[in-house]
């Protein structure tokens, strides 16, 4: 299940994942915080990295300014 659809809308699980990445976290921490399975968090992370909504450095993910704007716009 994609977390971003063709129109650029983020799914509810995608929003949860982005919100969990507001502070620097690992994917394992995101899975724990959201209650989502790790495989789903990994898949979503690939999508939102590609969309430049988060940044990754050494396995730690953080929401970008674009990701924050998107979350605010869809709140």
C-alpha positions in Angstrom: 0.0 0.0 0.0 1.7 3.2 -1.1 1.9 6.1 1.4 1.8 8.7 -1.4 -0.8 8.5 -4.1 -0.5 9.8 -7.7 -1.9 13.2 -6.7 0.7 13.6 -4.0 -1.6 13.1 -1.1 -0.1 11.2 1.9 -2.1 8.3 3.4 -3.0 8.2 7.1 -0.1 5.8 7.7 2.2 8.1 5.8 1.2 11.0 7.9 1.9 9.0 11.1 5.3 8.1 9.8 6.1 11.6 8.8 4.9 12.9 12.2 7.1 10.3 14.0 10.1 11.6 12.0 9.6 15.2 13.3 12.6 14.5 15.5 15.6 12.4 14.3 14.7 8.7 14.6 15.6 5.3 13.2 13.0 3.3 11.3 12.8 0.9 14.2 11.8 3.8 16.5 9.2 4.9 14.0 7.7 1.4 14.0 7.5 1.4 17.8 6.0 4.9 17.9 3.4 4.4 15.3 2.6 0.7 16.0 3.1 0.0 12.3 5.1 -3.1 11.1 8.7 -2.4 10.3 8.3 -3.6 6.7 5.6 -1.0 6.1 7.7 1.7 7.7 10.7 0.8 5.5 8.5 0.8 2.4 7.1 4.2 3.3 10.5 5.6 4.1 11.7 4.7 0.6 8.7 6.6 -0.9 9.0 9.7 1.2 12.8 9.8 0.8 12.2 9.8 -3.0 9.6 12.6 -2.6 12.2 14.5 -0.5 9.9 14.7 2.4 12.5 13.3 4.8 16.3 13.1 4.9 18.4 10.1 6.0 21.8 10.2 7.5 23.5 7.2 9.0 20.1 5.4 9.4 18.5 8.4 11.1 15.5 10.1 9.5 14.3 13.6 9.8 11.4 15.5 8.1 12.5 18.2 5.7 10.9 21.6 5.3 8.9 20.2 2.4 7.6 17.4 4.6 6.6 19.7 7.4 4.7 21.9 4.9 2.9 18.9 3.5 1.9 17.8 7.0 0.6 21.2 7.9 -1.3 21.6 4.6 -3.0 18.2 5.1 -3.8 18.6 8.8 
